[in-house]
Amino acid sequence: MSGNSFGKIFKITTFGESHGVGIGVIIDGCPAGLAISEEDIQVELDRRKPGQSNIVTQRKEADIAKIQSGVFEGITTGTPISIYIKNKDQHSADYEHIKSKYRPSHADYVYDKKYGIRDYRGGGRSSARETAARVAAGAIAKKILLQNGIKTTAFVTQVGKLKLDKHYKDCDFSEIEKNIVRVPDLALAAEMIDYIKKIRKEGNTVGGRIACVIENCPVGLGQPVFDKLHADLGKAMLSINAVKGFEYGSGFEGTEMLGSEHNDVFENVDGKIITQTNNSGGILGGISNGMDIYFNVAFKPVATIMRDQDSVDNTGIKTTVKGKGRHDPCVVPRAVPIVESMAALVLVDHFLRAKSEKLSKNL
């Protein structure tokens, strides 16, 4: 199986399965001299881990990060960083009933056909548990960005038909971590919590949307053809489990606008060139323009529902898949740190690429 690595200079490779011994990530290309600790990584993992509230999966994983290499006396050495997270609360027996059955809207069928074998315990490598490794790497990427003034913030904007009707500039980001849905509106959070609980009781699941804002991004990140910054952000977001849509800037709403409405007019404010509007989402020609980068990510309802569903087995015979196990009724509250991490991984990779380009010009 290929395709387990992401990035060019700041490159990560994740490994492990949902119900294996553990999961982890190897980070290659992290600059030397960065102060990093297991505590820094743990803060981010705690935001993603299962069992953190009564509206997410109740699988009990502490997700304790252990740095195994690349850090000496709390400082990165420039060598590959290995981070390992042990799996503890595996209930592999929960999946015996689908050993030969294909769950609707899961990767079971395509894995079987592509590889001739599949780990049916929670989906194995296709499980969203793999994203914990991304979040661990993202914690390091976020720290590099913050040291350079770049901040990445994600938050929930929709659960089912309940939507946040505010522009991100009108939101109080300090409210995001004050509620278990991670929406910057406490009244709406209460509605969303009640709705998710209702959906869970019905044995069903619901989707939603997450918005992400990248502030203080310098001008010049991204390449103008195949490595456009927004293209890499799109690939990063669409690589996250359950993601079905990505839009940045004006997105699909921009199709309803005229060019005279959509164009972002430049102006000089105290010697700094900015745009009066930001329909372009902080990216022009695939390259960051210094304005806020913002985008939306759409998540489908979690495919595992606590209801019986018709399907077929690996011989093509019709069968029934029983709803069983511990799963999120709505994935978006736990996906917020995943979106932030993937955005940070893209930004830090392009940041280091731009830095390398500047150094090469001076040789």
C-alpha positions as CSV (number, residue, x, y, z in Angstrom):
1,M,0.0,0.0,0.0
2,S,1.4,3.4,-1.0
3,G,0.2,6.9,-0.3
4,N,1.0,7.0,3.4
5,S,3.2,10.1,3.2
6,F,2.3,13.8,2.8
7,G,4.4,16.9,2.1
8,K,7.7,17.6,0.3
9,I,10.1,19.3,2.8
10,F,8.1,18.9,6.0
11,K,7.1,15.3,5.2
12,I,5.0,13.0,7.3
13,T,4.4,9.3,7.0
14,T,1.7,7.7,9.3
15,F,1.4,4.0,10.2
16,G,-0.8,1.7,12.1
17,E,-4.4,0.4,12.2
18,S,-7.5,1.1,14.3
19,H,-7.2,-2.1,16.3
20,G,-3.5,-2.9,15.9
21,V,-0.9,-2.4,18.6
22,G,-0.7,1.3,18.0
23,I,-0.4,4.1,15.5
24,G,2.2,6.7,14.8
25,V,4.0,9.2,12.5
26,I,7.5,9.8,11.2
27,I,8.2,13.5,10.5
28,D,11.1,14.2,8.2
29,G,12.3,17.7,7.5
30,C,11.5,19.4,10.8
31,P,14.1,22.1,11.4
32,A,16.6,21.7,14.2
33,G,16.4,23.9,17.2
34,L,12.6,23.9,17.8
35,A,11.5,23.4,21.4
36,I,9.0,20.7,21.5
37,S,7.6,18.4,24.2
38,E,5.2,15.5,24.6
39,E,2.9,17.9,26.5
40,D,2.7,20.2,23.4
41,I,1.6,17.3,21.3
42,Q,-0.8,16.0,24.0
43,V,-2.8,19.2,24.1
44,E,-3.8,18.7,20.5
45,L,-4.4,15.0,20.8
46,D,-6.7,15.6,23.8
47,R,-8.9,17.7,21.5
48,R,-9.2,14.8,19.0
49,K,-9.3,11.8,21.3
50,P,-12.4,9.6,21.6
51,G,-14.5,9.6,24.8
52,Q,-14.0,13.3,25.5
53,S,-17.7,14.1,25.8
54,N,-21.2,12.5,25.7
55,I,-21.7,13.3,22.0
56,V,-18.7,11.4,20.6
57,T,-17.6,7.8,20.4
58,Q,-17.1,6.3,23.9
59,R,-14.0,4.3,22.9
60,K,-11.6,5.1,25.8
61,E,-8.2,5.9,24.4
62,A,-5.9,8.2,26.3
63,D,-3.9,8.8,23.1
64,I,-0.7,9.3,25.0
65,A,2.0,10.6,22.6
66,K,5.6,9.2,23.0
67,I,8.4,10.9,21.2
68,Q,10.9,8.1,20.2
69,S,13.5,10.0,18.2
70,G,14.4,13.4,16.7
71,V,14.3,15.4,20.0
72,F,17.1,15.7,22.5
73,E,16.7,17.6,25.8
74,G,13.4,19.1,24.5
75,I,14.9,20.4,21.2
76,T,14.5,19.0,17.7
77,T,17.8,17.8,16.3
78,G,16.8,18.0,12.6
79,T,16.7,14.2,12.3
80,P,13.5,12.2,11.7
81,I,11.0,12.6,14.6
82,S,9.1,9.4,15.5
83,I,5.9,9.7,17.6
84,Y,4.1,6.6,18.8
85,I,0.5,6.3,20.2
86,K,-0.4,3.0,21.8
87,N,-3.9,1.5,21.2
88,K,-5.4,0.3,24.5
89,D,-9.2,0.0,24.2
90,Q,-9.5,-2.3,21.3
91,H,-12.8,-4.2,21.0
92,S,-11.9,-6.3,17.9
93,A,-14.7,-8.8,18.7
94,D,-17.2,-6.0,17.9
95,Y,-16.3,-6.5,14.3
96,E,-16.4,-10.3,13.9
97,H,-19.9,-10.0,12.6
98,I,-18.7,-8.1,9.5
99,K,-15.7,-10.2,8.8
100,S,-17.1,-11.3,5.5
101,K,-19.7,-8.5,5.0
102,Y,-19.4,-5.2,3.3
103,R,-20.7,-2.3,5.4
104,P,-22.6,0.3,3.3
105,S,-20.5,3.5,2.5
106,H,-17.3,2.0,4.1
107,A,-14.1,1.1,2.4
108,D,-14.6,-2.7,3.0
109,Y,-15.5,-3.6,-0.5
110,V,-12.8,-1.5,-2.3
111,Y,-10.1,-2.7,0.1
112,D,-11.0,-6.3,-0.6
113,K,-11.0,-5.9,-4.3
114,K,-7.8,-3.7,-4.5
115,Y,-5.6,-5.7,-2.0
116,G,-7.3,-9.1,-1.8
117,I,-7.3,-8.7,2.0
118,R,-8.7,-6.3,4.6
119,D,-8.4,-5.7,8.3
120,Y,-12.1,-5.7,9.2
121,R,-11.4,-4.6,12.8
122,G,-12.8,-1.1,12.7
123,G,-11.7,-0.7,9.1
124,G,-8.0,-1.1,9.9
125,R,-6.0,1.5,8.0
126,S,-9.1,3.2,6.6
127,S,-10.3,4.1,10.1
128,A,-10.3,7.7,11.2
129,R,-8.2,6.6,14.1
130,E,-5.2,7.1,11.8
131,T,-5.9,10.9,12.0
132,A,-4.5,10.9,15.6
133,A,-1.0,10.6,14.0
134,R,-1.7,13.6,11.7
135,V,-2.7,15.6,14.8
136,A,0.5,14.7,16.5
137,A,2.5,15.9,13.5
138,G,0.3,18.9,13.2
139,A,1.1,20.0,16.8
140,I,4.7,20.4,15.7
141,A,3.7,22.2,12.5
142,K,1.5,24.6,14.4
143,K,4.3,25.5,16.7
144,I,6.6,26.3,13.8
145,L,3.9,28.5,12.3
146,L,3.1,30.3,15.5
147,Q,6.8,31.2,16.0
148,N,6.5,32.9,12.7
149,G,3.2,34.7,13.6
150,I,0.9,32.4,11.5
151,K,-2.2,31.1,13.4
152,T,-4.6,28.4,12.2
153,T,-8.1,28.2,13.8
154,A,-10.9,25.8,12.8
155,F,-14.4,25.6,14.2
156,V,-17.8,24.0,13.5
157,T,-20.3,26.0,11.5
158,Q,-23.0,23.4,10.8
159,V,-24.5,20.3,12.2
160,G,-27.3,18.9,10.0
161,K,-29.4,21.9,9.1
162,L,-28.3,24.0,12.1
163,K,-26.0,26.6,10.8
164,L,-23.8,29.4,12.2
165,D,-25.0,32.5,10.3
166,K,-22.0,34.7,11.1
167,H,-18.9,35.8,9.1
168,Y,-15.7,34.5,10.8
169,K,-14.6,38.0,11.5
170,D,-17.7,38.5,13.7
171,C,-17.0,35.3,15.7
172,D,-15.4,35.2,19.1
173,F,-12.8,32.4,18.7
174,S,-12.4,32.2,22.5
175,E,-15.8,30.5,22.6
176,I,-14.7,27.6,20.4
177,E,-13.2,25.4,23.2
178,K,-15.9,26.4,25.7
179,N,-18.4,23.9,24.3
180,I,-18.2,20.3,23.3
181,V,-19.3,21.0,19.7
182,R,-16.6,23.6,19.1
183,V,-18.8,26.3,17.6
184,P,-18.1,29.9,18.4
185,D,-21.7,30.6,19.5
186,L,-22.8,29.2,22.9
187,A,-26.5,29.4,22.2
188,L,-26.2,27.5,18.9
189,A,-23.9,25.0,20.6
190,A,-26.7,24.1,23.0
191,E,-29.0,23.5,20.1
192,M,-26.4,21.4,18.3
193,I,-25.7,19.3,21.4
194,D,-29.4,18.5,21.9
195,Y,-29.7,17.6,18.2
196,I,-26.7,15.3,18.2
197,K,-28.0,13.5,21.3
198,K,-31.4,13.1,19.6
199,I,-29.8,11.6,16.5
200,R,-27.7,9.2,18.6
201,K,-30.8,7.9,20.5
202,E,-32.4,7.2,17.1
203,G,-29.4,5.1,16.2
204,N,-28.5,7.4,13.4
205,T,-25.7,9.9,12.4
206,V,-25.5,13.4,11.0
207,G,-22.9,15.4,9.0
208,G,-21.7,19.0,9.2
209,R,-19.2,21.6,8.2
210,I,-16.0,23.1,9.6
211,A,-14.5,26.4,8.7
212,C,-10.8,27.2,9.0
213,V,-9.1,30.6,9.1
214,I,-5.3,31.1,8.6
215,E,-4.2,34.5,9.9
216,N,-0.9,36.4,9.2
217,C,0.1,34.2,6.4
218,P,3.0,36.0,4.5
219,V,2.8,36.8,0.8
220,G,4.4,34.2,-1.5
221,L,3.5,30.7,-0.2
222,G,2.5,28.3,-2.9
223,Q,3.5,27.5,-6.5
224,P,1.6,28.8,-9.5
225,V,0.8,25.6,-11.4
226,F,0.4,22.1,-9.9
227,D,1.4,23.0,-6.3
228,K,-1.1,25.8,-5.9
229,L,-1.5,26.6,-2.2
230,H,-5.3,26.1,-2.3
231,A,-4.9,22.9,-4.3
232,D,-2.7,21.4,-1.6
233,L,-5.1,22.6,1.1
234,G,-7.9,20.9,-0.9
235,K,-6.0,17.6,-1.2
236,A,-5.2,17.8,2.6
237,M,-8.8,18.3,3.6
238,L,-10.2,15.7,1.1
239,S,-7.7,13.2,2.6
240,I,-9.6,13.3,5.9
241,N,-12.1,10.5,6.6
242,A,-15.7,11.5,5.8
243,V,-14.9,14.7,4.0
244,K,-17.0,15.2,0.9
245,G,-16.5,18.8,0.0
246,F,-13.9,21.7,0.1
247,E,-14.3,25.3,-0.9
248,Y,-12.1,28.3,-0.2
249,G,-12.7,32.0,-0.4
250,S,-16.1,32.8,-1.9
251,G,-16.4,29.1,-2.9
252,F,-19.6,28.1,-4.6
253,E,-21.4,31.3,-3.6
254,G,-18.9,33.1,-5.9
255,T,-20.7,31.5,-8.9
256,E,-23.6,33.8,-8.3
257,M,-21.6,37.0,-8.3
258,L,-20.5,39.3,-11.1
259,G,-16.8,39.9,-11.8
260,S,-17.3,43.5,-10.7
261,E,-18.6,42.2,-7.3
262,H,-16.1,39.4,-6.9
263,N,-12.8,41.2,-7.7
264,D,-10.7,42.2,-4.7
265,V,-9.5,45.7,-5.2
266,F,-6.0,46.5,-4.0
267,E,-5.2,49.5,-1.8
268,N,-2.1,50.8,0.0
269,V,-2.7,51.2,3.8
270,D,0.2,52.7,5.7
271,G,2.7,51.2,3.2
272,K,1.1,47.8,3.1
273,I,-0.8,46.5,0.1
274,I,-4.0,44.8,1.0
275,T,-7.4,44.1,-0.7
276,Q,-10.6,45.9,0.3
277,T,-12.5,42.5,0.1
278,N,-11.2,39.0,0.3
279,N,-13.4,36.9,-2.0
280,S,-10.2,35.2,-3.2
281,G,-9.7,33.7,0.2
282,G,-6.1,35.0,0.7
283,I,-4.7,33.2,-2.4
284,L,-4.2,34.6,-6.0
285,G,-2.8,32.4,-8.8
286,G,-2.1,29.7,-6.3
287,I,0.1,32.0,-4.1
288,S,-0.8,33.5,-0.8
289,N,-1.4,37.3,-1.0
290,G,-1.1,38.2,2.7
291,M,-4.8,38.3,3.5
292,D,-6.6,35.8,5.7
293,I,-6.9,32.3,4.1
294,Y,-10.3,30.8,4.8
295,F,-12.1,27.7,3.7
296,N,-14.9,25.3,4.5
297,V,-14.9,21.5,4.8
298,A,-18.0,19.4,4.4
299,F,-18.3,16.1,6.4
300,K,-20.8,13.4,5.5
301,P,-22.8,11.5,8.2
302,V,-20.7,8.8,9.8
303,A,-21.3,5.6,7.8
304,T,-21.7,3.3,10.8
305,I,-25.2,3.6,12.2
306,M,-26.8,1.6,15.0
307,R,-29.4,0.1,12.7
308,D,-29.6,-3.0,10.6
309,Q,-28.8,-2.4,6.9
310,D,-29.0,-4.5,3.8
311,S,-25.8,-5.4,2.0
312,V,-23.9,-8.3,0.5
313,D,-21.0,-10.5,1.7
314,N,-17.7,-11.2,0.0
315,T,-19.4,-13.9,-2.2
316,G,-22.1,-11.5,-3.4
317,I,-24.9,-13.0,-1.4
318,K,-27.4,-10.7,0.1
319,T,-27.0,-10.2,3.9
320,T,-27.8,-7.9,6.8
321,V,-25.2,-5.8,8.6
322,K,-26.1,-5.2,12.2
323,G,-25.4,-1.8,13.8
324,K,-22.8,-2.5,16.5
325,G,-19.8,-0.9,18.2
326,R,-18.8,2.6,19.4
327,H,-19.0,5.4,16.9
328,D,-19.5,9.1,16.6
329,P,-23.1,10.2,15.9
330,C,-21.5,13.4,14.4
331,V,-17.8,13.5,13.5
332,V,-17.3,17.3,13.2
333,P,-16.6,18.2,16.9
334,R,-13.6,15.9,17.0
335,A,-12.6,16.8,13.4
336,V,-11.8,20.4,14.3
337,P,-8.2,19.7,15.4
338,I,-7.7,17.4,12.4
339,V,-8.6,20.2,10.0
340,E,-6.3,22.6,11.8
341,S,-3.5,20.0,11.8
342,M,-3.8,19.3,8.0
343,A,-3.9,23.0,7.3
344,A,-0.8,23.6,9.4
345,L,1.0,20.7,7.7
346,V,0.4,22.3,4.3
347,L,1.3,25.8,5.4
348,V,4.5,24.7,7.2
349,D,5.6,22.7,4.2
350,H,5.1,25.7,1.8
351,F,6.7,28.0,4.4
352,L,9.8,25.9,4.4
353,R,9.8,25.6,0.6
354,A,9.7,29.4,0.4
355,K,12.5,29.7,2.9
356,S,14.5,27.3,0.9
357,E,13.9,29.3,-2.3
358,K,15.1,32.5,-0.7
359,L,18.3,30.7,0.6
360,S,19.0,29.3,-2.9
361,K,18.8,32.8,-4.4
362,N,21.6,33.9,-2.0
363,L,24.0,31.1,-3.0
